[in-house]
Amino acid sequence: MVALLCAVALTGCTDSEPGQAVAAGTGGGGQSSGGSKPSVTIPPRPKDLKLDGVDPCKLFTQEQIAQLKVKRQRTKTQDGDAFKGSPQCLMDGTEGKTAFDYEIWAITSEGFEPWLSGKRNVEAKLVTIDDFPAADYHIRGSGGAFDCATAVGVADGQQLMVVFRPSRNAFTQDQMCAKSEQAAHFAMQTLKTLK
């Protein structure tokens, strides 16, 4: 499903409604290699954490998996057009009566900056995850009812993307983004130990 949403976001471009800056904290950034330039000022990232050869499912400890309420993990390689060939970790869980899933992507073909360009079919804002610049976004016009994605700028031309998607409208947009940010934070904690 996220492949479809990403494909829509990548192909349904517009020049209106650029991303809006929020307090970004300290950290580090750099421009993406390719793609649209961001419409906000991106702070520099503290260092590069390349994703080449990284298995996204190995970015979570058992304790973190338990905190995220994940019951199952599986590895996949993206075979759709959006970020084709990127390693993915698909994680399913439940909270109360609501089922949800996380998708974690190790994208080495594009940085996170285009999500903030205002030229993709998304509503986005600048955030930070562990002092690294990041974007929270969802498909424009959806009212944020479906999911939240957090894309972390880990290196030039690379992003760690985490998508949180509930099975029904049990969470507000802010709650969904808090969950994608939490999972991104956990993944970044582990990634830092690998690099």
Backbone torsions as a table, in degrees:
resi	resn	phi	psi	omega
1	MET	NA	-41.8	-179.7
2	VAL	-65.7	-30.9	177.8
3	ALA	-61.1	-41.8	177.9
4	LEU	-64.7	-45.1	179.4
5	LEU	-63.6	-41.2	178.0
6	CYS	-64.7	-41.1	179.4
7	ALA	-62.5	-41.2	176.9
8	VAL	-63.0	-44.0	-179.3
9	ALA	-64.2	-37.5	-177.7
10	LEU	-74.6	-34.0	-175.5
11	THR	-95.5	-24.7	-178.6
12	GLY	-89.4	68.2	-173.2
13	CYS	-86.9	151.1	176.0
14	THR	-149.4	160.4	179.8
15	ASP	-97.3	4.8	-176.8
16	SER	-100.9	168.8	175.3
17	GLU	51.0	70.4	177.0
18	PRO	-67.9	162.6	176.4
19	GLY	-61.1	154.3	-178.8
20	GLN	-111.6	136.2	-178.7
21	ALA	-77.8	144.2	170.7
22	VAL	-129.6	172.5	-179.5
23	ALA	-54.9	123.5	-173.7
24	ALA	-104.1	-8.7	179.3
25	GLY	71.1	-162.5	178.8
26	THR	-92.3	166.4	175.6
27	GLY	140.1	-161.1	-164.0
28	GLY	-132.4	156.3	-176.4
29	GLY	-151.3	-87.6	-173.8
30	GLY	89.2	150.8	-179.4
31	GLN	-85.1	152.2	177.0
32	SER	-72.8	149.4	171.9
33	SER	-87.0	105.6	-178.1
34	GLY	90.3	168.3	178.6
35	GLY	83.3	180.0	-177.3
36	SER	-81.2	149.0	178.1
37	LYS	-76.7	145.0	179.9
38	PRO	-68.5	153.4	178.8
39	SER	-92.9	2.8	177.8
40	VAL	-125.4	162.2	177.6
41	THR	-80.2	122.5	-179.0
42	ILE	-94.6	122.3	177.5
43	PRO	-70.3	155.8	179.3
44	PRO	-70.7	148.2	176.7
45	ARG	-83.9	155.7	-177.0
46	PRO	-66.2	-31.4	177.7
47	LYS	-167.5	170.7	176.4
48	ASP	-88.8	136.3	173.9
49	LEU	-125.8	86.3	-175.9
50	LYS	-65.7	144.1	-177.6
51	LEU	-98.7	0.1	-179.3
52	ASP	-56.2	125.5	178.0
53	GLY	77.2	6.2	-178.4
54	VAL	-86.0	130.6	173.0
55	ASP	-91.3	111.1	-176.6
56	PRO	-57.7	-27.8	179.7
57	CYS	-69.7	-20.2	-179.7
58	LYS	-89.0	6.8	179.8
59	LEU	-91.1	7.0	-177.5
60	PHE	-128.3	131.7	173.9
61	THR	-81.4	165.1	177.3
62	GLN	-61.4	-36.7	178.2
63	GLU	-64.4	-41.7	178.1
64	GLN	-65.4	-41.6	177.9
65	ILE	-58.4	-42.2	179.0
66	ALA	-65.1	-41.2	178.8
67	GLN	-64.2	-34.6	179.1
68	LEU	-78.9	-7.2	-179.1
69	LYS	63.4	35.4	179.4
70	VAL	-87.3	135.3	-179.3
71	LYS	-105.1	-23.4	-175.2
72	ARG	-148.8	140.4	176.3
73	GLN	-126.0	146.3	171.9
74	ARG	-152.0	148.1	-178.6
75	THR	-96.1	143.3	179.5
76	LYS	-146.7	155.7	170.8
77	THR	-110.8	128.4	-178.0
78	GLN	-61.4	121.9	179.5
79	ASP	-109.2	-2.9	176.2
80	GLY	-81.4	178.7	-176.6
81	ASP	-68.1	-35.7	-177.4
82	ALA	-74.1	112.4	178.1
83	PHE	57.7	42.9	-179.1
84	LYS	-52.4	134.6	178.6
85	GLY	89.0	-5.4	-179.4
86	SER	-72.7	135.4	173.6
87	PRO	-67.8	141.6	179.0
88	GLN	-131.2	152.4	169.0
89	CYS	-121.1	122.2	178.4
90	LEU	-103.8	126.7	-177.1
91	MET	-129.5	131.0	179.7
92	ASP	-112.9	143.1	178.7
93	GLY	-154.5	-178.4	177.4
94	THR	-141.8	147.7	172.9
95	GLU	-135.6	110.4	-173.0
96	GLY	64.1	-126.0	179.2
97	LYS	-95.4	3.0	-175.8
98	THR	-101.2	125.0	173.7
99	ALA	-88.5	154.0	179.0
100	PHE	-154.8	168.5	173.1
101	ASP	-139.5	155.3	172.5
102	TYR	-116.5	144.2	168.6
103	GLU	-123.7	128.4	177.8
104	ILE	-117.5	123.2	-176.5
105	TRP	-115.4	135.6	171.2
106	ALA	-103.9	93.8	-172.5
107	ILE	-98.6	118.9	-178.8
108	THR	-110.4	7.1	-177.0
109	SER	-104.7	-5.4	-178.3
110	GLU	-163.8	140.2	174.2
111	GLY	-75.8	177.4	-176.4
112	PHE	-83.7	-14.8	-171.4
113	GLU	-57.5	-36.7	180.0
114	PRO	-58.5	-24.2	177.0
115	TRP	-63.7	-24.5	-178.3
116	LEU	-100.4	9.9	-174.6
117	SER	-78.9	-19.4	-174.5
118	GLY	80.7	1.2	-177.5
119	LYS	-106.7	3.4	175.1
120	ARG	-107.2	158.8	-177.0
121	ASN	-80.5	54.2	-179.4
122	VAL	-136.7	155.5	167.2
123	GLU	-100.1	123.3	-173.0
124	ALA	-135.0	154.7	173.0
125	LYS	-141.6	150.4	178.6
126	LEU	-79.6	131.0	176.5
127	VAL	-136.3	179.0	172.3
128	THR	-127.2	145.7	174.1
129	ILE	-128.0	113.8	-179.5
130	ASP	52.8	44.4	179.5
131	ASP	70.5	8.8	175.8
132	PHE	-103.3	138.2	178.4
133	PRO	-65.6	143.8	-177.0
134	ALA	-150.9	167.9	176.5
135	ALA	-128.4	132.2	166.6
136	ASP	-96.7	132.6	-180.0
137	TYR	-151.8	160.2	171.5
138	HIS	-148.0	164.1	-177.1
139	ILE	-61.0	130.9	179.7
140	ARG	-61.7	137.1	176.7
141	GLY	86.5	-7.8	-179.5
142	SER	-82.4	-9.6	-175.1
143	GLY	68.5	11.1	179.9
144	GLY	69.2	18.6	-173.3
145	ALA	-75.7	-11.8	-170.7
146	PHE	-105.0	-39.8	-174.4
147	ASP	-168.3	177.9	168.8
148	CYS	-141.4	136.3	175.6
149	ALA	-114.4	141.1	173.9
150	THR	-121.3	118.6	179.5
151	ALA	-111.8	120.4	-176.2
152	VAL	-102.4	129.4	177.9
153	GLY	-80.1	90.5	-174.3
154	VAL	-86.8	-24.2	-179.4
155	ALA	-164.3	164.1	176.9
156	ASP	-57.5	126.8	177.3
157	GLY	71.5	16.8	179.1
158	GLN	-138.6	148.9	177.3
159	GLN	-145.6	143.5	169.6
160	LEU	-98.5	115.3	-176.1
161	MET	-111.9	132.2	177.0
162	VAL	-123.4	127.7	178.2
163	VAL	-116.8	131.3	172.7
164	PHE	-111.4	129.1	-178.1
165	ARG	-140.1	114.3	176.0
166	PRO	-81.1	160.0	180.0
167	SER	-76.2	-18.4	177.3
168	ARG	-149.7	171.0	-176.5
169	ASN	-75.4	71.8	-179.4
170	ALA	-102.9	-6.6	-176.0
171	PHE	-129.6	148.1	172.5
172	THR	-76.6	168.8	176.9
173	GLN	-59.3	-43.5	179.5
174	ASP	-61.9	-39.9	178.8
175	GLN	-66.2	-41.3	178.6
176	MET	-64.4	-41.6	179.1
177	CYS	-68.1	-34.6	176.0
178	ALA	-62.1	-37.3	179.2
179	LYS	-71.6	-41.3	178.0
180	SER	-67.8	-36.4	177.3
181	GLU	-66.5	-39.6	178.9
182	GLN	-61.9	-46.7	179.2
183	ALA	-64.0	-39.0	177.4
184	ALA	-63.7	-40.7	177.5
185	HIS	-60.3	-46.2	178.5
186	PHE	-60.3	-46.5	-178.8
187	ALA	-62.6	-39.5	179.7
188	MET	-66.7	-37.0	178.7
189	GLN	-58.3	-44.1	179.8
190	THR	-72.3	-42.3	-179.0
191	LEU	-57.3	-39.0	179.1
192	LYS	-61.7	-31.7	179.4
193	THR	-77.0	-19.7	-178.7
194	LEU	-88.3	-18.3	-172.9
195	LYS	-113.5	NA	NA
